[in-house]
Amino acid sequence: MRRFVKSAPALLLLLLAANAFAIPRHLPVPGGVAVLDIPDLDGAAPTATYNGNRVLVTMAGDRCVAVVGLPLSTKPGEKILELTGLKGTRARMTFVVDKKDYETQHLTITNKRMVDPTAEDLVRIGKERKRISAALEKWTEQPAVQTELMRPLAGPQSSPFGLRRFYNKQPRSPHSGMDIAADEGTPIVAAGAGTISETGGYFFNGNTVFIDHGQGLTTMYCHMSEITVEPGQTIQQGDVIGLVGMTGRVTGPHLHWSVTLNDARIDPALFLPAESHATTETP
Ligand SMILES: [Zn+2]
């Protein structure tokens, strides 16, 4: 990558070099992240796409890397990262996604509508899904992305990422975030710097805040009792964005926190400093 450092245009180098944040852990499994060294094209860092979605590109020391989010639905095997230079030169890189088996979890929801929504609920859920998808698919050019996140809440991890879930014995989508249990009203803070891209009260997710950190990195915070920020607001890491609640589909007060990269929900723990991986897990 030294060749890149010498040949990159000064401005681009300055912009990319400004990212002094730690890079997430390389764990190429479904729900994980592939951190891939990429070459310069047309004399500069290229843009990268995976499955048609733009991918975060940043500097890790003097290496230029693509940080690729891998959806939970990814089939293990060889995958392709597409690279495009400033002048249109194209290149392809291959990498391998390994297998990972996640555990199964059974939950009992007493509010039956949260498991078998009515026809009216389904109309509402459909509309909300569009807004939620738009917030999660958002791409914002941002040279220095805060790729090292902090836990948005102290407290035990009550349910890890990736669990294969059954609600009242019916199979549902796997757990696409990390749950942290805390008393109702406990402040929730922004995991990283960014802009509030969307807020709302949703059928399943309850009161929710989305933070756009740039280059397809988005964090989502659900089930709040109260939202204390507004769309468009600039936010720093550690700023309070709302309070823990039990709105939406819940079994008790907690924060559901998700991390999205290139429209893939991935394990938030990969973005936390190593010391905060140690959490108390309850069944
Ligand atoms: Zn959750």
Residues whose N, C-alpha, C, O or C-beta is under 5 A from the ligand:
A	BS01	ZN	G177 M178 D179 H256
